[in-house]
Amino acid sequence: MGELRGTHVPVLLERCLELLAPALDRGDRRTVHVDATLGLAGHAEAVLAAFPRTVLVGLDRDTEALAHARDRLRPYADRIHLVHAVYDELPDVLAELDLPLVDGVLFDLGVSSLQLDAPDRGFAYAQDAPLDMRMDQTRGTTAEEVVNTYPADDLARVLRVYGEEKFARRIAAAIVRERGRGRITSSARLAELVRESIPAPARRTGGHPAKRTFQALRIEVNQELAVLEAALPAALDALAPGGRMVVLSYHSLEDRLTKQAIGVRARSTGPVDLPVELPGTGPTLRLLSRGAELPGEAEVAANPRAASVRLRAAERIDPDAEPAGEAGARTGRTAGTARGRSTGIGGEGRGGGGGTAGTGRGRGADPRPAGQGKTARADRERPRRQVKALHQPSARRRSATSAPQGQDGRRRPGETDEQGEGS
């Protein structure tokens, strides 16, 4: 394993624990938490310490990080399963462990502290190193191969899409010219080449000129966005009801995919014009954060690498479960109906429900002035008729054409398109 290279301070640790707590603290029941990007196990160690009945499934594609994490989590050896895998392989990992559902999932995306601080990994543009950038050094294409073999158009596309680099074509052209003189193998040479390709005024702002190029190459080498796009739905499918997922993103492309993945499940799939939710069409997620949460000043001061983080979180819910407010309202209506039948107050005819005035056949006298009960019922019935009219366009047209009019063809005051609806 060797000596640990790099320092690791978990990003937004307390907030992550706070969001995961309702899902992982289930009393006497064992819970399962997935750390899909284990890294140096900072978040994982805190979860295991805070929730004694939680079992951890930790995934990482970096074998060096896995070795350090295993050593760090040795005190919890009886509650951990550490697996060398990419997070889009989560369904296969859970199947092998015979875990059909989990209670918590954490994604801490991007490059790890170990990879940034290890000079020979090639991730950092501030240090000279071989152009590797593979998170899993046992397989895959290196950044050196991408830089030296991709056509100019493909290089420009990678830089523009994954790095959001405005000068992608200029940089790609400079790389092609330089590699014609000799193979580009050094991260320092690449960083200098990018700096020279960007106009001087643009270099004065926005940090190091090469940061977007290095981000784009890293994403291309590790296929990060393609993996994430497959992994997020798989993780959401694995959540048990009441389970929660927290995602920490570090650039807009990751955050956009996360927002889309959880947003589509937090909305109803039923027709928007129906007054009630059809079974099976309700949302399956409840958003736990209003938009993306950003780090506070204290967090950034203690851990500068948290400056660009965006947090999103969601909870798995039953789409057919009735919200507590609606259940309470129906209980209240039922109770009101029962009281109306026994007292005659609020019951039309024989004390029927709905809160309308009795007509004389109820068992009690209506204390309200005459006519007030009918007005209340009309007020309550109006929304129902409006909803019904939305689904009966032909009836609405007939109503409009058959409405009584004066001899001059003009509508009299108080007449409307919908029958029974006065102004």
RODO-2510 file (C-alpha; in nm, 4 decimals, decimal comma):
residues 423
     n   res          X          Y          Z
     1     m     0,0000     0,0000     0,0000
     2     g     0,2772     0,2458     0,0852
     3     e     0,2550     0,5765     0,2653
     4     l    -0,0628     0,7822     0,2236
     5     r    -0,0145     1,0529    -0,0361
     6     g    -0,2356     1,3564    -0,0014
     7     t    -0,4576     1,4958     0,2711
     8     h    -0,8303     1,4422     0,2836
     9     v    -1,0914     1,6633     0,4514
    10     p    -1,4482     1,5378     0,3817
    11     v    -1,6591     1,8035     0,2114
    12     l    -1,9838     1,9144     0,3826
    13     l    -1,9496     1,6255     0,6261
    14     e    -2,1955     1,7440     0,8921
    15     r    -2,4591     1,8323     0,6350
    16     c    -2,4268     1,4903     0,4699
    17     l    -2,4701     1,3145     0,8055
    18     e    -2,7717     1,5311     0,8851
    19     l    -2,9398     1,4443     0,5552
    20     l    -2,8640     1,0710     0,5795
    21     a    -2,9618     1,0323     0,9473
    22     p    -3,3397     0,9703     0,9016
    23     a    -3,2634     0,6951     0,6484
    24     l    -2,9804     0,5250     0,8374
    25     d    -3,1112     0,5534     1,1945
    26     r    -3,4081     0,3124     1,1910
    27     g    -3,4055     0,2007     1,5531
    28     d    -3,3205    -0,1677     1,5874
    29     r    -3,3266    -0,2423     1,2136
    30     r    -3,0002    -0,2888     1,0272
    31     t    -2,9489    -0,0346     0,7494
    32     v    -2,7274    -0,0390     0,4414
    33     h    -2,5343     0,2615     0,3147
    34     v    -2,3509     0,2845    -0,0181
    35     d    -2,0530     0,5156    -0,0544
    36     a    -2,0285     0,5092    -0,4325
    37     t    -1,7049     0,7112    -0,4369
    38     l    -1,5206     0,5808    -0,1321
    39     g    -1,1884     0,7603    -0,1856
    40     l    -0,9959     0,7895     0,1400
    41     a    -1,3136     0,7007     0,3379
    42     g    -1,3630     1,0275     0,5243
    43     h    -1,7405     1,0297     0,4797
    44     a    -1,7606     0,6518     0,5232
    45     e    -1,5775     0,6543     0,8566
    46     a    -1,8098     0,9251     0,9905
    47     v    -2,1201     0,7293     0,8815
    48     l    -1,9999     0,4088     1,0489
    49     a    -1,9195     0,5965     1,3709
    50     a    -2,2527     0,7804     1,3804
    51     f    -2,4775     0,4827     1,2960
    52     p    -2,3680     0,1633     1,4766
    53     r    -2,6243    -0,0573     1,3009
    54     t    -2,5313     0,0543     0,9496
    55     v    -2,3454    -0,1717     0,7058
    56     l    -2,1249     0,0058     0,4505
    57     v    -2,0811    -0,0883     0,0857
    58     g    -1,7880     0,1143    -0,0479
    59     l    -1,7001     0,1380    -0,4179
    60     d    -1,3943     0,2899    -0,5795
    61     r    -1,2147     0,2377    -0,9093
    62     d    -0,8801     0,3486    -0,7612
    63     t    -0,6974     0,0508    -0,6105
    64     e    -0,4595     0,2748    -0,4143
    65     a    -0,7505     0,4591    -0,2540
    66     l    -0,9214     0,1289    -0,1691
    67     a    -0,6110     0,0044     0,0136
    68     h    -0,5917     0,3197     0,2266
    69     a    -0,9676     0,3099     0,2941
    70     r    -0,9510    -0,0522     0,4065
    71     d    -0,6756     0,0357     0,6522
    72     r    -0,8662     0,3381     0,7825
    73     l    -1,1891     0,1422     0,8331
    74     r    -1,0230    -0,1521     1,0061
    75     p    -1,2103    -0,0866     1,3363
    76     y    -1,5378    -0,1458     1,1486
    77     a    -1,4228    -0,4527     0,9546
    78     d    -1,7331    -0,6533     1,0496
    79     r    -1,9630    -0,3913     0,8904
    80     i    -1,7933    -0,3075     0,5634
    81     h    -1,7836    -0,4431     0,2080
    82     l    -1,5209    -0,2639    -0,0020
    83     v    -1,5310    -0,3358    -0,3742
    84     h    -1,3038    -0,2403    -0,6645
    85     a    -1,5687    -0,1124    -0,9053
    86     v    -1,6966     0,1956    -1,0854
    87     y    -2,0213     0,3300    -0,9459
    88     d    -2,2265     0,2422    -1,2533
    89     e    -2,1570    -0,1206    -1,1567
    90     l    -2,3610    -0,0753    -0,8366
    91     p    -2,6475    -0,3122    -0,9397
    92     d    -2,3998    -0,5957    -0,9967
    93     v    -2,2228    -0,5279    -0,6660
    94     l    -2,5489    -0,5302    -0,4704
    95     a    -2,6616    -0,8496    -0,6438
    96     e    -2,3372    -1,0251    -0,5484
    97     l    -2,3831    -0,9129    -0,1867
    98     d    -2,7507    -1,0212    -0,1900
    99     l    -2,8672    -0,6699    -0,1004
   100     p    -3,1794    -0,5907    -0,3057
   101     l    -3,2358    -0,2484    -0,1457
   102     v    -3,0274     0,0069     0,0425
   103     d    -3,1115     0,2934     0,2772
   104     g    -2,8504     0,5525     0,1895
   105     v    -2,6292     0,6459    -0,1051
   106     l    -2,3547     0,9081    -0,1230
   107     f    -2,1777     1,0301    -0,4371
   108     d    -1,8764     1,2575    -0,3801
   109     l    -1,7906     1,3200    -0,7432
   110     g    -1,4822     1,4503    -0,9184
   111     v    -1,1167     1,3808    -0,8557
   112     s    -1,0038     1,2747    -0,5075
   113     s    -0,7438     1,4374    -0,2841
   114     l    -0,5188     1,1354    -0,3311
   115     q    -0,5264     1,1720    -0,7087
   116     l    -0,4692     1,5475    -0,7004
   117     d    -0,1845     1,5375    -0,4508
   118     a     0,0026     1,2381    -0,5964
   119     p     0,2453     1,4009    -0,8448
   120     d     0,2820     1,0940    -1,0649
   121     r    -0,0915     1,0623    -1,1441
   122     g    -0,0950     1,3548    -1,3900
   123     f    -0,4163     1,5199    -1,2670
   124     a    -0,2590     1,8463    -1,1490
   125     y    -0,1538     2,1134    -1,3975
   126     a     0,0633     2,2793    -1,1305
   127     q     0,3007     1,9793    -1,1109
   128     d     0,5008     1,8114    -1,3828
   129     a     0,4032     1,4460    -1,4243
   130     p     0,3320     1,1867    -1,6939
   131     l    -0,0010     1,2465    -1,8678
   132     d    -0,1968     0,9595    -1,7133
   133     m    -0,5160     1,0893    -1,5415
   134     r    -0,6693     0,7422    -1,5058
   135     m    -0,8563     0,6939    -1,1801
   136     d    -0,8117     0,3188    -1,2271
   137     q    -0,4511     0,2680    -1,3296
   138     t    -0,5129    -0,0987    -1,4108
   139     r    -0,7131    -0,0284    -1,7265
   140     g    -0,8259     0,2336    -1,9751
   141     t    -0,6834     0,5008    -2,2040
   142     t    -0,4398     0,7596    -2,0704
   143     a    -0,4506     1,1344    -2,1273
   144     e    -0,1267     1,1008    -2,3220
   145     e    -0,3016     0,8777    -2,5739
   146     v    -0,5927     1,1203    -2,6068
   147     v    -0,3662     1,4221    -2,6594
   148     n    -0,1422     1,2497    -2,9128
   149     t    -0,3937     1,0474    -3,1169
   150     y    -0,7288     1,2308    -3,1270
   151     p    -0,7996     1,4307    -3,4470
   152     a    -0,8203     1,8083    -3,4007
   153     d    -1,2002     1,8113    -3,4288
   154     d    -1,2386     1,5443    -3,1612
   155     l    -0,9963     1,7230    -2,9316
   156     a    -1,1889     2,0477    -2,9754
   157     r    -1,5174     1,8700    -2,8999
   158     v    -1,3785     1,7191    -2,5783
   159     l    -1,2455     2,0559    -2,4594
   160     r    -1,5626     2,2423    -2,5533
   161     v    -1,8168     1,9946    -2,4123
   162     y    -1,6385     1,8620    -2,1034
   163     g    -1,4283     2,1665    -2,0192
   164     e    -1,6672     2,4379    -2,1433
   165     e    -1,3564     2,5934    -2,2961
   166     k    -1,4231     2,8941    -2,5209
   167     f    -1,0878     2,8588    -2,6981
   168     a    -1,1216     2,4841    -2,7629
   169     r    -1,0337     2,5036    -3,1341
   170     r    -0,7270     2,7193    -3,0772
   171     i    -0,5990     2,4836    -2,8083
   172     a    -0,6691     2,1732    -3,0197
   173     a    -0,4862     2,3246    -3,3168
   174     a    -0,1853     2,4115    -3,0975
   175     i    -0,1750     2,0550    -2,9601
   176     v    -0,1818     1,9056    -3,3108
   177     r     0,0995     2,1361    -3,4236
   178     e     0,3121     2,0574    -3,1174
   179     r     0,2694     1,6802    -3,1371
   180     g     0,3839     1,7004    -3,5004
   181     r     0,7231     1,8070    -3,3627
   182     g     0,7287     1,5388    -3,0949
   183     r     0,4999     1,3388    -2,8663
   184     i     0,3467     1,5336    -2,5743
   185     t     0,4103     1,3326    -2,2558
   186     s     0,4354     1,5922    -1,9759
   187     s     0,1550     1,7634    -1,7859
   188     a     0,3729     2,0734    -1,7477
   189     r     0,4323     2,0960    -2,1248
   190     l     0,0622     2,0576    -2,1938
   191     a    -0,0276     2,3260    -1,9381
   192     e     0,2230     2,5666    -2,0948
   193     l     0,0896     2,4919    -2,4432
   194     v    -0,2658     2,5706    -2,3314
   195     r    -0,1544     2,8944    -2,1650
   196     e     0,0171     3,0093    -2,4828
   197     s    -0,2964     2,9327    -2,6889
   198     i    -0,5290     3,1527    -2,4855
   199     p    -0,5267     3,5293    -2,5544
   200     a    -0,3519     3,7351    -2,2881
   201     p    -0,6654     3,9289    -2,1756
   202     a    -0,8493     3,5993    -2,1121
   203     r    -0,5588     3,4663    -1,9052
   204     r    -0,5916     3,7446    -1,6496
   205     t    -0,9144     3,6112    -1,4975
   206     g    -1,0696     3,2743    -1,4211
   207     g    -0,7799     3,0982    -1,2521
   208     h    -0,5165     2,8868    -1,4226
   209     p    -0,5652     2,8870    -1,8021
   210     a    -0,5194     2,5084    -1,8211
   211     k    -0,7769     2,4058    -1,5595
   212     r    -1,0638     2,3588    -1,8081
   213     t    -0,8459     2,1587    -2,0468
   214     f    -0,7258     1,9271    -1,7688
   215     q    -1,0838     1,8824    -1,6452
   216     a    -1,2004     1,7918    -1,9957
   217     l    -0,9210     1,5407    -2,0508
   218     r    -0,9849     1,3800    -1,7113
   219     i    -1,3552     1,3402    -1,7863
   220     e    -1,2796     1,1922    -2,1287
   221     v    -1,0186     0,9492    -1,9976
   222     n    -1,2432     0,8178    -1,7185
   223     q    -1,5759     0,8552    -1,9038
   224     e    -1,7074     1,0269    -1,5915
   225     l    -2,0282     1,1747    -1,7300
   226     a    -2,1338     0,8590    -1,9146
   227     v    -2,0733     0,6568    -1,5984
   228     l    -2,2612     0,9079    -1,3829
   229     e    -2,5566     0,9180    -1,6229
   230     a    -2,5982     0,5421    -1,5819
   231     a    -2,5164     0,5309    -1,2109
   232     l    -2,7662     0,7858    -1,0764
   233     p    -3,0846     0,6062    -1,1954
   234     a    -2,9408     0,2724    -1,0794
   235     a    -2,8743     0,4133    -0,7321
   236     l    -3,2242     0,5631    -0,7103
   237     d    -3,3761     0,2300    -0,8148
   238     a    -3,1859     0,0601    -0,5314
   239     l    -3,3217     0,2916    -0,2605
   240     a    -3,5772     0,1451    -0,0224
   241     p    -3,8815     0,3601     0,0660
   242     g    -3,7547     0,6255     0,3048
   243     g    -3,4010     0,5831     0,1702
   244     r    -3,1971     0,8910     0,0839
   245     m    -2,9351     0,9860    -0,1728
   246     v    -2,6870     1,2744    -0,1398
   247     v    -2,4760     1,3939    -0,4340
   248     l    -2,1783     1,6322    -0,4138
   249     s    -2,0893     1,7784    -0,7548
   250     y    -1,7966     2,0022    -0,8387
   251     h    -1,8776     2,1393    -1,1830
   252     s    -2,1905     2,2295    -1,3754
   253     l    -2,1922     1,9199    -1,5979
   254     e    -2,2109     1,6812    -1,2997
   255     d    -2,4688     1,8986    -1,1259
   256     r    -2,6851     1,9194    -1,4374
   257     l    -2,7007     1,5404    -1,4694
   258     t    -2,7836     1,5096    -1,0991
   259     k    -3,0578     1,7710    -1,1199
   260     q    -3,2156     1,5953    -1,4179
   261     a    -3,1958     1,2475    -1,2622
   262     i    -3,3705     1,3424    -0,9393
   263     g    -3,5952     1,6094    -1,0866
   264     v    -3,7751     1,3768    -1,3259
   265     r    -3,8663     1,1440    -1,0374
   266     a    -3,9787     1,4255    -0,8104
   267     r    -4,2627     1,5164    -1,0501
   268     s    -4,5911     1,3474    -1,1248
   269     t    -4,6175     1,1549    -1,4507
   270     g    -4,9966     1,1801    -1,4655
   271     p    -5,1990     1,4171    -1,6882
   272     v    -5,1669     1,7716    -1,5571
   273     d    -5,5369     1,8531    -1,6028
   274     l    -5,6733     1,5820    -1,3721
   275     p    -5,8038     1,6945    -1,0315
   276     v    -5,6667     1,3799    -0,8622
   277     e    -5,3434     1,1786    -0,8891
   278     l    -5,3834     0,8522    -1,0756
   279     p    -5,2404     0,5419    -0,9031
   280     g    -4,8764     0,4886    -0,9895
   281     t    -4,8252     0,8337    -1,1432
   282     g    -4,7178     1,0236    -0,8339
   283     p    -4,3581     1,1343    -0,7692
   284     t    -4,1198     0,8713    -0,6331
   285     l    -3,8746     1,1201    -0,4827
   286     r    -3,9011     1,4084    -0,2394
   287     l    -3,6357     1,6773    -0,2812
   288     l    -3,4488     1,7525     0,0415
   289     s    -3,2706     2,0643    -0,0782
   290     r    -3,4127     2,3712    -0,2456
   291     g    -3,1974     2,3774    -0,5550
   292     a    -2,8288     2,3101    -0,5089
   293     e    -2,6850     2,3856    -0,1661
   294     l    -2,3540     2,5724    -0,1632
   295     p    -2,0836     2,5656     0,1054
   296     g    -2,0683     2,8353     0,3699
   297     e    -1,7737     3,0659     0,4260
   298     a    -1,6543     2,8632     0,7260
   299     e    -1,6551     2,5421     0,5202
   300     v    -1,4494     2,6979     0,2414
   301     a    -1,2079     2,8554     0,4889
   302     a    -1,1476     2,5179     0,6558
   303     n    -1,1386     2,3229     0,3268
   304     p    -1,0666     2,5312     0,0129
   305     r    -1,1450     2,2330    -0,2109
   306     a    -1,5102     2,2686    -0,1054
   307     a    -1,5414     2,6064    -0,2789
   308     s    -1,7059     2,4710    -0,5967
   309     v    -1,9238     2,2001    -0,4398
   310     r    -2,2979     2,1801    -0,5046
   311     l    -2,5093     1,9476    -0,2902
   312     r    -2,8396     1,7905    -0,3929
   313     a    -3,0370     1,5322    -0,1950
   314     a    -3,3607     1,3380    -0,2310
   315     e    -3,5690     1,0790    -0,0435
   316     r    -3,7468     0,7778    -0,1954
   317     i    -4,1232     0,7879    -0,1338
   318     d    -4,4170     0,5663    -0,2240
   319     p    -4,5956     0,7218    -0,5255
   320     d    -4,9316     0,5809    -0,4095
   321     a    -4,8978     0,6908    -0,0468
   322     e    -5,1402     0,9640     0,0492
   323     p    -4,9790     1,2747     0,1972
   324     a    -5,0501     1,3212     0,5668
   325     g    -5,2307     1,6508     0,5057
   326     e    -5,4800     1,4940     0,2675
   327     a    -5,5422     1,2019     0,5016
   328     g    -5,6058     1,4418     0,7892
   329     a    -5,8411     1,6512     0,5788
   330     r    -6,0412     1,3439     0,4808
   331     t    -6,0551     1,2326     0,8439
   332     g    -6,1868     1,5731     0,9373
   333     r    -6,4533     1,5581     0,6655
   334     t    -6,5580     1,2122     0,7816
   335     a    -6,5869     1,3310     1,1394
   336     g    -6,7884     1,6321     1,0271
   337     t    -7,0256     1,4065     0,8351
   338     a    -7,0820     1,1875     1,1382
   339     r    -7,1544     1,4886     1,3559
   340     g    -7,3958     1,6210     1,0950
   341     r    -7,5918     1,2975     1,0913
   342     s    -7,6263     1,2913     1,4681
   343     t    -7,7150     1,6580     1,5239
   344     g    -7,8746     1,7663     1,1993
   345     i    -7,6294     2,0564     1,1781
   346     g    -7,4354     2,0545     0,8516
   347     g    -7,6579     1,7849     0,6973
   348     e    -7,8807     1,8462     0,4029
   349     g    -8,1861     1,6255     0,3799
   350     r    -8,1210     1,3599     0,6444
   351     g    -7,8065     1,5130     0,7888
   352     g    -7,5811     1,4111     0,4942
   353     g    -7,2194     1,5317     0,4999
   354     g    -7,0740     1,8331     0,3354
   355     g    -7,1396     2,0986     0,5981
   356     t    -7,4559     2,2420     0,4331
   357     a    -7,7584     2,3564     0,6234
   358     g    -8,0360     2,1146     0,7180
   359     t    -8,3653     2,1408     0,5352
   360     g    -8,5966     2,0540     0,8201
   361     r    -8,5713     1,6785     0,7952
   362     g    -8,2512     1,6695     1,0037
   363     r    -8,2661     1,5967     1,3755
   364     g    -8,1573     1,9439     1,4807
   365     a    -8,2392     2,2997     1,3823
   366     d    -7,9992     2,4986     1,1682
   367     p    -7,8932     2,8063     1,3682
   368     r    -7,7831     2,9958     1,0542
   369     p    -8,0061     3,2437     0,8684
   370     a    -8,2197     3,0988     0,5929
   371     g    -8,0394     3,0647     0,2612
   372     q    -7,6880     3,0834     0,4062
   373     g    -7,6419     2,7061     0,3890
   374     k    -7,7325     2,6983     0,0187
   375     t    -7,4850     2,9765    -0,0502
   376     a    -7,2101     2,7827     0,1291
   377     r    -7,2876     2,4730    -0,0724
   378     a    -7,2804     2,6692    -0,3978
   379     d    -6,9405     2,8083    -0,3045
   380     r    -6,8120     2,4579    -0,2404
   381     e    -6,9646     2,3105    -0,5549
   382     r    -6,8237     2,5800    -0,7852
   383     p    -6,4699     2,4315    -0,8120
   384     r    -6,6161     2,0883    -0,8809
   385     r    -6,8258     2,2202    -1,1681
   386     q    -6,5282     2,4119    -1,3071
   387     v    -6,3144     2,0961    -1,3061
   388     k    -6,5963     1,8991    -1,4637
   389     a    -6,6344     2,1636    -1,7328
   390     l    -6,2657     2,1269    -1,8221
   391     h    -6,3328     1,7665    -1,9220
   392     q    -6,6595     1,8392    -2,1080
   393     p    -6,5704     2,0865    -2,3826
   394     s    -6,8766     1,9912    -2,5882
   395     a    -7,1039     2,0661    -2,2938
   396     r    -6,9264     2,3963    -2,2437
   397     r    -6,9890     2,4923    -2,6077
   398     r    -7,3565     2,3942    -2,5844
   399     s    -7,3897     2,6002    -2,2709
   400     a    -7,2424     2,9030    -2,4460
   401     t    -7,4661     2,8749    -2,7539
   402     s    -7,7863     2,8051    -2,5599
   403     a    -7,7404     3,0792    -2,3017
   404     p    -8,0475     3,3133    -2,2989
   405     q    -7,9873     3,6411    -2,4754
   406     g    -8,1836     3,9553    -2,5270
   407     q    -8,3596     4,0407    -2,8503
   408     d    -8,0603     4,2465    -2,9555
   409     g    -7,8374     3,9368    -2,9268
   410     r    -7,6487     4,0721    -2,6252
   411     r    -7,6126     3,8725    -2,3083
   412     r    -7,8153     3,9999    -2,0158
   413     p    -7,6335     4,0921    -1,6901
   414     g    -7,5619     3,7862    -1,4752
   415     e    -7,5575     3,5423    -1,7705
   416     t    -7,2371     3,3358    -1,8224
   417     d    -7,1090     3,0544    -2,0456
   418     e    -7,1449     2,7955    -1,7688
   419     q    -7,4888     2,7091    -1,6446
   420     g    -7,5482     2,7995    -1,2838
   421     e    -7,2474     3,0342    -1,2625
   422     g    -7,3530     3,3924    -1,2081
   423     s    -7,1161     3,6877    -1,2040
***
